[in-house]
């Protein structure tokens, strides 16, 4: 149990964890309210409109991947997060005011969703990379998993509270409450001990371009496979707002029924995140098994005859989804050269989140034309296809082979987390308000492969 929560022993990470949990609860409250508002208040149960709202919100990370990755690598991440988190709070406040005054329309909602997406395009890779500024390399995988646990604890609490508030106080107040929760994250970032942040590794002169990150990924077939699986999941598998809202309507449920589906999904998600936190490191084979399990579970969900049966299957879907996401995210972070981490994470998030504008309108259109169960089947097929691609690469790459012990036992040669050997200068408060304190030391990369029994 102590190993599961070892990163919480770091003062700065404790602040980060608590602030993120409170802020994420508000974010999930808003997410629940936003999808329900678009589906029932701004349109007449138009799932395609929900899909386009998601496309506006998740499209910018794909378009701005080069800019956001450069910013996350080049500038002080702590100060960037203060700006992005404040901006997101202001946008939540704006939506709440427009709803309470009765002037919010679908086009306005789409424009605000686009602005949220632009801010998130910078916030997401910065926030992901900042975790490794808060904890040491040896704790990075655990910290990423605990971040996922925090996110999914919020997913468990937020939709339930959000759906209750939709009924009790109305949708506008949900957005205003979420705006207030950003204060917790801002307070956590401000209160951090800056001299305890991890040193930043400087990029070589003239670097900082997205092309550097692209070349790095292109030279890592394991990352390419991870990105392809993430694309299929992001585009077709993870359209849960569309699945949950349309299935709630199909089963004759109101906002409370939609919120319950989101919360049951989070129960499995939290379990998957906590189990990931127990593992010493992220392994690609775990991600492959998880995405295959997701495909099977989604096909099972499409065949459920009753609301409670569907809710129960959502627990398994949440478990498989977060096991994949946490493992893939941890694998990318812990095996990537620190000087390029921001750009590689920006590419990863662009593939994961930027694929939503492709898949969400398709899922919404399929749900409108053939019903939500057909859209869920599409998600299941995407999960199985991702698993097949991952397993096929393992076999074709030669990494899966007979163990040296002989017999029928198999061994898998995997990429190990990078060990950084460098004498770095700890971060100190900088006289420059934009440029991050860096060190001129260059990382020495140790051997990253070994045989692990499958």
C-alpha positions in Angstrom: 0.0 0.0 0.0 2.9 2.4 0.8 4.4 1.8 -2.6 1.1 2.7 -4.3 1.2 6.2 -2.8 4.9 6.8 -2.6 4.8 10.0 -4.7 2.6 11.6 -2.1 5.7 11.7 0.2 6.9 14.7 -1.9 5.5 18.0 -0.6 5.1 19.6 -3.9 3.3 16.6 -5.3 0.9 16.5 -2.4 -0.1 20.0 -3.2 -0.5 19.2 -6.9 -2.5 16.1 -6.2 -5.0 17.8 -3.9 -5.4 20.9 -6.1 -5.8 18.7 -9.2 -8.5 16.5 -7.5 -10.6 19.5 -6.5 -10.2 21.2 -9.9 -11.0 17.9 -11.7 -14.2 17.4 -9.8 -15.3 20.8 -11.0 -14.2 19.9 -14.6 -16.3 16.7 -14.6 -19.3 18.6 -13.2 -19.0 21.0 -16.1 -18.4 18.2 -18.6 -21.6 16.5 -17.5 -23.5 19.8 -17.6 -22.1 20.8 -21.0 -23.1 17.6 -22.8 -26.5 17.7 -21.2 -27.1 21.3 -22.1 -26.2 20.8 -25.7 -28.3 17.7 -26.0 -31.4 18.9 -24.2 -31.4 22.7 -23.9 -29.6 24.0 -27.0 -30.9 21.2 -29.3 -33.7 18.7 -29.4 -31.6 15.6 -28.5 -29.2 16.1 -31.3 -26.2 13.7 -30.7 -24.4 15.1 -33.7 -24.3 18.6 -32.0 -22.7 17.0 -29.0 -20.1 15.5 -31.3 -19.3 18.8 -32.9 -19.0 20.5 -29.5 -16.5 17.8 -28.6 -14.7 18.4 -32.0 -14.4 22.1 -31.2 -13.0 21.4 -27.8 -10.5 18.7 -28.8 -9.5 19.8 -32.2 -7.0 22.6 -31.3 -4.5 20.1 -29.6 -4.1 18.5 -33.0 -3.7 21.7 -35.0 -1.4 23.4 -32.4 0.7 20.4 -31.5 3.9 22.0 -32.7 3.4 25.3 -30.9 2.2 23.8 -27.7 5.0 21.3 -27.5 7.6 24.0 -28.1 6.0 26.2 -25.4 5.9 23.3 -22.9 9.6 22.6 -23.5 10.9 26.1 -23.7 9.1 28.2 -21.0 8.5 28.0 -17.3 5.8 25.3 -16.9 4.7 26.6 -13.5 4.0 30.1 -14.8 2.3 28.7 -17.9 0.0 26.7 -15.8 -1.0 29.8 -13.8 -2.0 31.4 -17.1 -3.8 28.5 -18.6 -5.7 27.5 -15.5 -6.8 31.1 -14.9 -8.0 31.3 -18.5 -10.0 28.1 -18.2 -11.7 29.4 -15.0 -12.7 32.6 -16.8 -14.2 30.7 -19.7 -16.3 28.5 -17.3 -17.5 31.7 -15.6 -18.5 33.1 -19.0 -20.6 30.0 -19.9 -22.3 30.1 -16.5 -23.2 33.8 -16.9 -24.5 33.3 -20.4 -26.7 30.4 -19.3 -28.1 32.3 -16.3 -29.0 35.3 -18.5 -30.6 33.1 -21.1 -28.5 34.2 -24.1 -26.4 31.1 -24.7 -27.0 29.5 -28.1 -25.4 26.5 -29.8 -23.1 28.7 -32.0 -21.9 30.6 -28.9 -21.3 27.3 -27.1 -19.2 26.0 -30.0 -17.1 29.2 -30.1 -16.4 29.0 -26.3 -15.7 25.2 -26.7 -13.1 26.2 -29.4 -11.5 28.7 -27.0 -11.3 26.1 -24.3 -9.7 23.7 -26.7 -7.0 26.3 -27.6 -6.2 26.9 -24.0 -6.1 23.1 -23.3 -3.8 22.6 -26.3 -1.1 24.4 -24.2 -2.3 23.4 -20.8 -2.4 19.6 -21.4 1.3 18.9 -22.5 2.5 21.5 -20.0 0.6 19.8 -17.1 1.7 16.3 -18.2 5.3 17.3 -18.4 5.2 19.4 -15.2 4.6 16.1 -13.2 8.2 15.2 -13.9 9.3 18.6 -12.7 7.6 17.9 -9.4 8.9 14.3 -8.7 12.1 12.5 -9.4 12.6 10.1 -12.4 12.2 7.0 -10.2 8.8 8.2 -9.0 7.5 9.5 -12.4 5.6 6.4 -13.3 3.9 6.3 -9.9 3.1 10.0 -10.1 1.5 9.6 -13.5 -0.7 6.7 -12.2 -1.7 8.7 -9.2 -2.6 11.6 -11.4 -4.9 9.3 -13.3 -6.3 8.1 -10.0 -7.0 11.7 -9.0 -8.6 12.3 -12.4 -10.9 9.3 -12.0 -11.8 10.0 -8.4 -13.0 13.3 -9.8 -14.8 11.4 -12.6 -16.5 9.3 -9.9 -17.6 12.3 -7.8 -18.1 15.1 -10.5 -20.8 13.6 -12.7 -22.9 12.5 -9.7 -22.6 16.0 -8.1 -23.0 17.7 -11.4 -26.2 15.8 -12.3 -27.6 16.5 -8.9 -26.8 20.2 -9.3 -28.4 20.3 -12.7 -31.7 19.3 -11.1 -31.4 21.4 -7.9 -29.8 24.7 -9.0 -29.7 24.5 -12.8 -27.0 24.2 -15.4 -25.7 27.8 -15.2 -24.6 27.4 -11.6 -22.7 24.2 -12.4 -20.4 26.2 -14.6 -20.0 28.9 -12.0 -19.1 26.4 -9.3 -16.5 24.8 -11.7 -14.9 28.3 -12.2 -14.5 28.5 -8.4 -12.7 25.2 -8.2 -9.8 26.4 -10.4 -8.7 28.4 -7.3 -7.6 25.2 -5.7 -5.2 24.4 -8.5 -3.9 28.0 -8.7 -3.3 28.0 -4.9 -1.4 24.6 -5.1 0.9 25.9 -7.9 1.6 29.2 -6.1 2.4 27.4 -2.7 4.9 25.0 -4.2 8.5 25.1 -3.0 10.2 26.2 -6.2 13.7 25.2 -5.0 12.5 21.6 -4.7 11.3 21.3 -8.3 13.4 19.0 -10.5 16.0 20.5 -12.8 15.1 21.0 -16.4 17.3 19.6 -19.2 18.2 22.1 -21.9 17.7 21.4 -25.5 20.6 21.9 -27.9 20.8 25.3 -29.5 18.5 25.7 -32.4 16.2 22.9 -31.3 12.7 23.3 -30.1 10.9 22.5 -33.3 8.1 20.0 -33.6 10.2 18.3 -36.3 12.6 17.2 -33.6 9.9 15.5 -31.7 8.5 13.9 -35.0 12.0 12.6 -35.9 12.4 11.2 -32.4 9.1 9.3 -32.5 9.8 8.1 -36.1 12.9 6.4 -34.8 11.0 4.6 -32.0 8.6 2.0 -33.5 7.3 1.2 -30.0 6.1 4.9 -29.7 4.6 4.7 -33.2 2.5 1.7 -32.2 1.5 3.4 -29.0 0.4 6.5 -30.9 -1.6 4.4 -33.4 -3.5 2.7 -30.6 -4.1 6.0 -28.9 -5.5 7.4 -32.1 -8.0 4.6 -32.5 -9.1 4.9 -28.9 -9.3 8.7 -29.0 -11.2 8.8 -32.3 -13.7 6.0 -31.9 -13.4 4.5 -28.5 -13.6 7.3 -26.0 -16.7 9.1 -27.0 -18.3 8.4 -23.6 -20.3 11.6 -23.4 -22.1 10.6 -26.6 -22.6 7.0 -25.5 -23.8 7.8 -22.0 -26.1 10.7 -22.9 -27.8 8.8 -25.8 -28.1 5.5 -23.9 -29.6 7.4 -20.9 -32.2 8.8 -23.3 -32.8 5.4 -24.9 -33.5 3.9 -21.4 -35.8 6.7 -20.6 -33.6 8.4 -18.0 -33.1 12.1 -17.2 -29.9 14.0 -16.1 -29.6 11.8 -13.0 -29.5 8.7 -15.1 -26.8 10.2 -17.3 -24.7 11.2 -14.3 -25.0 7.7 -12.8 -23.6 6.2 -16.0 -20.6 8.6 -15.9 -20.0 7.7 -12.3 -20.1 3.9 -12.9 -17.6 4.4 -15.6 -15.4 6.2 -13.1 -15.6 3.3 -10.6 -13.8 1.1 -13.0 -11.5 3.9 -14.0 -10.4 4.5 -10.4 -9.7 0.8 -9.9 -7.6 0.8 -13.1 -5.6 3.8 -12.0 -4.8 2.5 -8.6 -3.7 -0.8 -10.0 -1.4 1.0 -12.4 0.1 2.9 -9.5 1.2 -0.4 -7.9 3.3 -1.3 -10.9 6.9 -0.4 -10.9 6.8 0.8 -14.5 4.6 1.1 -17.5 4.7 -1.8 -19.9 3.5 -1.7 -23.5 2.0 -5.2 -23.3 -0.3 -4.1 -20.5 -1.6 -1.3 -22.8 -2.2 -3.8 -25.6 -4.1 -6.2 -23.3 -6.2 -3.3 -21.9 -7.2 -1.9 -25.3 -8.2 -5.4 -26.4 -10.3 -5.8 -23.3 -12.0 -2.5 -24.0 -13.0 -3.7 -27.4 -14.6 -6.8 -26.0 -16.4 -4.9 -23.2 -17.9 -2.3 -25.6 -19.3 -5.0 -27.8 -20.9 -6.6 -24.7 -22.2 -3.2 -23.7 -24.0 -2.8 -27.0 -26.0 -6.0 -26.3 -27.1 -5.1 -22.7 -30.9 -5.2 -22.4 -31.5 -2.9 -19.4 -30.1 0.3 -17.9 -28.6 -1.3 -14.8 -26.9 -3.9 -16.9 -25.4 -1.3 -19.1 -24.2 0.7 -16.1 -22.5 -2.5 -14.7 -20.6 -3.0 -18.0 -19.5 0.6 -17.9 -17.4 -0.3 -14.8 -15.4 -2.7 -16.9 -15.2 -0.2 -19.8 -13.8 2.4 -17.4 -11.2 -0.1 -16.0 -9.9 -1.1 -19.4 -9.8 2.5 -20.7 -7.9 4.0 -17.8 -5.5 1.0 -17.6 -4.7 1.7 -21.3 -4.4 5.5 -20.9 -2.3 5.4 -17.7 0.0 2.8 -19.1 0.4 4.4 -22.5 0.9 7.9 -20.9 3.4 6.6 -18.4 5.3 4.6 -21.1 5.6 7.7 -23.3 6.8 9.9 -20.4 9.3 7.6 -18.8 11.0 6.3 -22.0 11.3 9.7 -23.8 14.4 11.9 -23.8 13.7 14.7 -21.3 14.9 17.4 -23.7 12.1 16.4 -26.1 9.5 15.3 -23.6 7.2 18.4 -24.0 7.1 17.9 -27.8 6.6 14.2 -27.7 3.8 14.6 -25.2 2.3 17.3 -27.3 2.3 14.9 -30.3 0.9 12.1 -28.1 -1.9 14.4 -26.8 -2.6 15.7 -30.3 -3.1 12.1 -31.5 -5.2 11.1 -28.5 -7.3 14.2 -28.0 -7.0 15.7 -31.6 -8.5 12.5 -33.0 -11.7 13.3 -31.2 -12.8 15.8 -33.9 -12.6 13.0 -36.4 -14.4 10.3 -34.4 -16.9 12.3 -32.2 -19.0 13.6 -35.2 -18.9 10.2 -36.7 -20.1 8.6 -33.4 -22.8 11.2 -33.1 -24.0 10.6 -36.7 -24.0 6.8 -36.2 -26.0 7.2 -33.0 -28.5 9.5 -34.8 -28.9 7.2 -37.8 -28.7 3.7 -36.3 -29.0 4.2 -32.6 -26.4 4.5 -29.8 -25.7 0.8 -29.7 -24.3 0.9 -33.2 -21.9 3.7 -32.2 -20.8 1.6 -29.2 -20.1 -1.4 -31.5 -17.9 0.9 -33.6 -15.9 1.8 -30.5 -15.5 -1.9 -29.7 -14.2 -2.7 -33.2 -11.7 0.2 -32.9 -10.4 -1.3 -29.6 -10.0 -4.7 -31.1 -8.2 -3.2 -34.1 -5.8 -1.3 -31.8 -5.0 -4.5 -29.9 -4.4 -6.4 -33.1 -2.0 -3.7 -34.4 -0.1 -3.8 -31.1 0.1 -7.6 -30.9 1.0 -7.8 -34.6 3.9 -5.4 -34.0 5.2 -7.4 -31.0 5.3 -10.5 -33.1 6.7 -8.9 -36.3 9.4 -6.9 -34.4 10.9 -10.1 -32.9 10.7 -8.7 -29.3 8.5 -11.7 -28.3 10.6 -14.8 -28.4 11.3 -18.0 -26.5 12.9 -17.5 -23.1 16.5 -18.6 -22.5 15.2 -21.1 -20.0 13.7 -23.1 -22.9 10.4 -24.9 -23.0 7.3 -23.0 -23.9 8.0 -20.0 -21.8 8.1 -16.7 -23.7 10.1 -13.5 -23.0 9.4 -10.0 -24.2 12.2 -7.4 -24.8 10.8 -4.1 -23.8 11.9 -0.5 -23.7 12.9 0.5 -20.2 12.5 3.8 -18.5 15.4 6.2 -19.3 17.9 6.8 -16.5 19.3 10.3 -16.5 22.9 10.6 -15.4 23.7 14.3 -15.1 24.8 17.0 -12.7 22.1 19.5 -12.9 21.4 22.8 -11.3 18.1 22.8 -9.3 15.6 25.4 -10.4 15.8 28.7 -8.8 13.4 31.7 -9.1 14.3 33.3 -12.4 14.7 37.0 -13.2 13.1 36.2 -16.5 9.4 35.9 -16.4 9.1 33.6 -19.4 12.2 31.5 -19.9 12.6 28.4 -17.7 15.7 27.9 -15.7 17.7 25.1 -17.4 21.0 23.3 -17.1 23.5 22.9 -19.8 24.2 19.3 -18.7 23.3 16.8 -21.3 21.6 13.5 -20.4 23.4 10.2 -20.7 21.0 7.5 -21.7 21.6 4.0 -20.4 20.6 0.8 -22.0 16.8 0.6 -22.2 16.1 -3.0 -23.0 15.8 -6.2 -21.1 14.0 -9.4 -21.3 10.8 -9.7 -19.2 8.8 -12.8 -18.8 5.3 -12.4 -20.2 
